[in-house]
Amino acid sequence: MNKAKYTNRVPEDRKEVVEVIKKLKKPVKVMIIGSVDSGKTTLTVFLANELLKEGLRVGIIDSDIGQKGILPPAVISLGFPEGVFTSLDEIKAEKHYFVGSITPNQFFGEMITGVKILVNEAIKRADVILIDTTGLVHGPGVELKRMKIEVTNPDIIIALQKKDELENITRPFEDKKKIFRLRISENARIHTREERRKIRRDKWKRYFKESHEWEIDLHQINISGTLMFQGAKITEEEKNTLERLFRWIIFHGRKISNKYFVVKADIGNFPRGFDRNTLVTCDFEKLSNLIVGLIDRQGFCVGLGILKIINFNELKAHLMTPLNKEELEKITEIRLGRIRVREDGEELGLLPREAL
């Protein structure tokens, strides 16, 4: 299921954008901003198809990590459609950048870095680069969009808005960029939270449909996106002391400067008070079904995996992924995300950034 389908029955102002893009010196970078359900992806699909019909090479950067058109969710993707297409899910991504969440909150660094890196890649091949963004446009979203615009330096900003709700984003660039302020189409449909969840569930399920379980030797690979393997391993005495004080079973522990990080299971259910500035804990069960990014030597995400378990004694991880052996051999890094998902696509919840 996808929210956006190609149609050329659009308001005239959309067609005017196409005419302007055609006349500009190539490559042209176009960033599309708007709140949730404002029609950003529908507009992206329309612009891409109209430009393809003109013989232009188009690169699409899908950075709407929660409502991805180009599979899978939780990454920023770059694809190059070869001909007219109906929806973004028909496009096979050539590059991904791993974010590890379905919301940009707490992941501004990854969002900005990923879009910038993929824009740099797209410029090598495309006449026009279309950047589809998330619907976070209020509060911290204003700063996120500002920084994205500053680092990617688009030639055109398209603001899809009902009234003037995007002016806090566009106003600082008024005399610097070509800005199109387009009204949200009356055909735009509002999706409920549950509908969005179902759309993601279908996409997760489709992505992991052909998955196999693999055992990964963590001695041979870098682990990032977590404190879990930073610093030095805690001593047996430190482990015993923490277990006795808080009635935990500790599977893994590290000391990072003056801070401890432990993976543990509780013995009994009662309040445990400790200074979270000096002790970070992760429940062992929360690592199960965690989405991880499988990263190559260039820093691109080759694909996703679902972490099933880590054997800390042998430092081996078991994960489910649709990647084959040849693709896995390109992996030099496993990056931990913050969303837990089953192979059937059911989301089990988000972990806070600081949880790992």
QUIMOBEL-V85939 format. One record per helix or strand. SS is the DSSP state (@ for helix, = for strand). FROM is the first residue (numbers start at 1). LEN is the number of residues. Records with the same first field share a line. If there is no record, write none. Layout:
BEGIN
SS = FROM-LEN  FROM-LEN
END
This chain:
BEGIN
@ = 12-12  40-14  88-3  108-16  140-13  167-7  193-15  218-3  236-11  284-4  325-4  353-3
= = 28-7  58-5  75-5  95-4  128-5  156-6  178-6  212-6  222-3  232-2  248-9  259-8  279-5  290-7  301-11  316-6  331-11  347-4
END
